[in-house]
Amino acid sequence: MRMTTTDEDLATQAACGDGAAFGVLLDRHYDRLFAFCFRLTGSRAEAEDLTQDICTALPTKLRSYQGRARVTTWLYRVAVNAAHDRRRKQATYARATSGWGTWEIGRVADIAEDADKSDWLTNAMGTLTDDLRDTLALILDDATHAQAAEVLGVSEGTISWRISEAKKRLKAHRKQEDTQ
Amino acid sequence: MTDDFDDLKSTMNAAAPAPDAARRQANLARAQKNFDSLQGSTQQARPTSENRATALLTGVKTMLKTLTSRGGLTATTALVACGFLFLTPVGQDFRRKPAPILGASELEDSRNLDAEIATAPDGTTTALNNGVMASAEIAFEFADTRASNGFVQHELGFGLGALAAPMPFSADTANMAIANTDSFANATANAVKIAADEPVSTFSIDVDTVSYSIVRSHLNAGSLPPSDAVRVEELINYFPYDYAGPAAGQGPFRPTVSVMPTPWNADTQLVHIAIQGEKPAIDDRPPLNLVFLIDTSGSMAQPDKLPLLKQSFRLMLDNLSPQDQVAIVEYAGSAGEVLTPTAASDRTTILQAINSLGAGGSTNGQGGLEQAYAVAEGMAADGDVSRVILATDGDFNVGLNDPDALKDFIADKRDSGTYLSVLGFGRGNLDDATMQALAQNGNGQAAYIDDLSEAQKVLVDQLSGALFPIANDVKIQVEFNPATVAEYRLIGYETRSLRREDFNNDAVDAGELGAGHSVTAIYEVTPVGSAAILSDPLRYGTSDTVEGSVELGFLKLRFKAPGKSQSQLIETPISADLTITSEAQFAAAIAGFGQLLRGSDYLGDWAYDDAITLANAHRGDDAFGYRTQAVQLMRLAQSLSEE
């Protein structure tokens, strides 16, 4: 029965306190969410952590879901915001690591792990600014320009511009790689 | 290009790993658990608002018990900060006014923070993380500012520094704010040149007015301007002059040269070079494509910045014609198009877009410029004039590691035919040097808007000059006749000097002249045999003087018609006959005023009261009251210099 219920209905029920609805909804979207997190971060380890952050916070987040947006759009927004938080957190922690010895050790380990996996993909994504990367991740995830604009809170023109900008930089990156 | 994109897409799809099954299960379970515990706290929270704090505490306890990861650690710290936000007066302040104080990229998030707290007030981990991180970063910002500048201004303190978790609360944190980091572009005042040694003087015209506004704003605030903030030619060119314009079909502008006695030295003369651009034909002007590129970084929140900018643009909007197009791009941490190209007649849409601008975020000038130029290029049609109008407090502090790269970018765009104007706003953050460099390289002009009447002057009274170029790369070269002129000195134009060989080199950029603009340049020359000659003749030098000519020199002007790459030449001899006009005398008074402010050595005992007398005598019609204002400023400077 539940499987035929729409995302939006599930979300509304979950927002009203229906735990089972919440479980079904998250189960339905988990894989897609993870894939999107991977696009946002470009690394499996980062994606796992980001997905965990989102799952942890999702119950409270869900309360602000008012049924106006599609669940997928809403989830995109939650994920992009969570990714922002993570990036900023990392920047701040990096500057204040003296008080966070264990965290620093973990971070260094993460970096080593990531370095092993560095390939064309992570390199290419790494050349982009966060804005461009978020936008690109959405478009690669088959979101429409309009949807991406809604998620990121900018105009569609800006999305188009960012995509062309991202393409330009990827091209430059490819060229640079070819000459090496 | 598409290949790369498709490449990335397929790589991405191939590379996207399946989620780890164990993590998946754990995450789902964690989410479910949080969901359930949250339901408990909701039920507790509902009956009265008083219980909300208790519910929050329950939430904290539950979270403490269930979460052990570093995410949990952060979350609990965040919840404590959240309590601080909601339960203390300072915290409430923080919620109300997060924007003006944040200097860097967390600005955008602090807006989210406000919004998220408003919709989900019971404490969400992500929203609260924002709070903690934002305040922690503020601490860093403040520590940096304080360490490097050593002094603070008071008007911006909101008590936010106190929120930063690692810093102890103290009274002075409340007063911390951005330090005054105005920087100015100028060079040492031009020295006296010996005409026999160096007969040729070359420079580019300058129609910027930034320096006058800065001087005014300093004097009105009760202090003498720093001498580097004074560019004498910008003071002189701030005023409209009633010079004779070109007759129809006689080129875009007309030069007039006159020679008059120097007010501050009886033994020298002033060579006054005036250029008057043709008056704009208002009715049949080409359509304008304007892209407003607006800095909405956090530092723009002060009343004399973004709010003044909005008012200024409203004034300007009334003066555009219906076929003009307007687009707005804002730049803070990232660039974004706020208003797609819209006909100027659609006032409501444009006004709404202007009003929707809010300050927040750090500044990424280059990203914004790239997008603004892209928009301008998209709008351009044949015969249109496209111009990017950059409004900023001059701070390009993110994404610009290399000012030369930015200049190159703009110089490159200049060749595409899009002009750039720079409007400076506000004090304390103004990077005059960058603004100058941008406007000079971008075929445009820089103006500094310090109040609404200045906005009126730049964007209404002189709108056509500001927006319609009639001559590009205008260069002036004067060759002095050593037979009549012993020494000469160019007053001002220090930042605009060109090499002698640059004059004929069309690849070298120079200043632009707008419709109706007038430009004035003044040389102080010492005639041969005058008592005022500063340098002694050489004992071993040659003394062959050119006989025959009584001209003081020869004036050459080069300019390009807009859109052309080949320059045209105008030549005229400088006659030694003295002609005294009221307009030239006023310009001389302002030149003297500027040199007094710079602390020039060449004025003898000529002082502010002499400048005031001279300027008062030649105020003319002064339809807009600019000259009257100048006299008031001279009086202010006189009082301040006597302190």
Boltz contact constraints between the chains, C-beta under 6 A:
constraints:
  - contact:
      token1: [A, 17]
      token2: [B, 39]
      max_distance: 6.0
  - contact:
      token1: [A, 19]
      token2: [B, 35]
      max_distance: 6.0
  - contact:
      token1: [A, 19]
      token2: [B, 36]
      max_distance: 6.0
  - contact:
      token1: [A, 22]
      token2: [B, 35]
      max_distance: 6.0
  - contact:
      token1: [A, 23]
      token2: [B, 32]
      max_distance: 6.0
  - contact:
      token1: [A, 26]
      token2: [B, 28]
      max_distance: 6.0
  - contact:
      token1: [A, 26]
      token2: [B, 31]
      max_distance: 6.0
  - contact:
      token1: [A, 31]
      token2: [B, 19]
      max_distance: 6.0
  - contact:
      token1: [A, 34]
      token2: [B, 19]
      max_distance: 6.0
  - contact:
      token1: [A, 35]
      token2: [B, 16]
      max_distance: 6.0
  - contact:
      token1: [A, 38]
      token2: [B, 16]
      max_distance: 6.0
  - contact:
      token1: [A, 44]
      token2: [B, 17]
      max_distance: 6.0
  - contact:
      token1: [A, 48]
      token2: [B, 23]
      max_distance: 6.0
  - contact:
      token1: [A, 52]
      token2: [B, 27]
      max_distance: 6.0
  - contact:
      token1: [A, 53]
      token2: [B, 71]
      max_distance: 6.0
  - contact:
      token1: [A, 55]
      token2: [B, 27]
      max_distance: 6.0
  - contact:
      token1: [A, 55]
      token2: [B, 30]
      max_distance: 6.0
  - contact:
      token1: [A, 55]
      token2: [B, 31]
      max_distance: 6.0
  - contact:
      token1: [A, 56]
      token2: [B, 30]
      max_distance: 6.0
  - contact:
      token1: [A, 56]
      token2: [B, 71]
      max_distance: 6.0
  - contact:
      token1: [A, 57]
      token2: [B, 125]
      max_distance: 6.0
  - contact:
      token1: [A, 57]
      token2: [B, 126]
      max_distance: 6.0
  - contact:
      token1: [A, 58]
      token2: [B, 31]
      max_distance: 6.0
  - contact:
      token1: [A, 59]
      token2: [B, 34]
      max_distance: 6.0
  - contact:
      token1: [A, 59]
      token2: [B, 35]
      max_distance: 6.0
  - contact:
      token1: [A, 59]
      token2: [B, 38]
      max_distance: 6.0
  - contact:
      token1: [A, 60]
      token2: [B, 124]
      max_distance: 6.0
  - contact:
      token1: [A, 63]
      token2: [B, 120]
      max_distance: 6.0
  - contact:
      token1: [A, 64]
      token2: [B, 119]
      max_distance: 6.0
  - contact:
      token1: [A, 64]
      token2: [B, 120]
      max_distance: 6.0
  - contact:
      token1: [A, 82]
      token2: [B, 126]
      max_distance: 6.0
  - contact:
      token1: [A, 85]
      token2: [B, 126]
      max_distance: 6.0
  - contact:
      token1: [A, 85]
      token2: [B, 129]
      max_distance: 6.0
  - contact:
      token1: [A, 88]
      token2: [B, 133]
      max_distance: 6.0
  - contact:
      token1: [A, 92]
      token2: [B, 133]
      max_distance: 6.0
  - contact:
      token1: [A, 92]
      token2: [B, 136]
      max_distance: 6.0
  - contact:
      token1: [A, 121]
      token2: [B, 11]
      max_distance: 6.0
  - contact:
      token1: [A, 121]
      token2: [B, 15]
      max_distance: 6.0
  - contact:
      token1: [A, 131]
      token2: [B, 334]
      max_distance: 6.0
  - contact:
      token1: [A, 140]
      token2: [B, 9]
      max_distance: 6.0
  - contact:
      token1: [A, 140]
      token2: [B, 12]
      max_distance: 6.0
  - contact:
      token1: [A, 154]
      token2: [B, 336]
      max_distance: 6.0
  - contact:
      token1: [A, 155]
      token2: [B, 337]
      max_distance: 6.0
  - contact:
      token1: [A, 157]
      token2: [B, 337]
      max_distance: 6.0
  - contact:
      token1: [A, 157]
      token2: [B, 340]
      max_distance: 6.0
  - contact:
      token1: [A, 158]
      token2: [B, 336]
      max_distance: 6.0
  - contact:
      token1: [A, 158]
      token2: [B, 337]
      max_distance: 6.0
  - contact:
      token1: [A, 161]
      token2: [B, 371]
      max_distance: 6.0
  - contact:
      token1: [A, 167]
      token2: [B, 1]
      max_distance: 6.0
  - contact:
      token1: [A, 167]
      token2: [B, 5]
      max_distance: 6.0
  - contact:
      token1: [A, 170]
      token2: [B, 4]
      max_distance: 6.0
  - contact:
      token1: [A, 171]
      token2: [B, 1]
      max_distance: 6.0
  - contact:
      token1: [A, 171]
      token2: [B, 4]
      max_distance: 6.0
  - contact:
      token1: [A, 174]
      token2: [B, 4]
      max_distance: 6.0
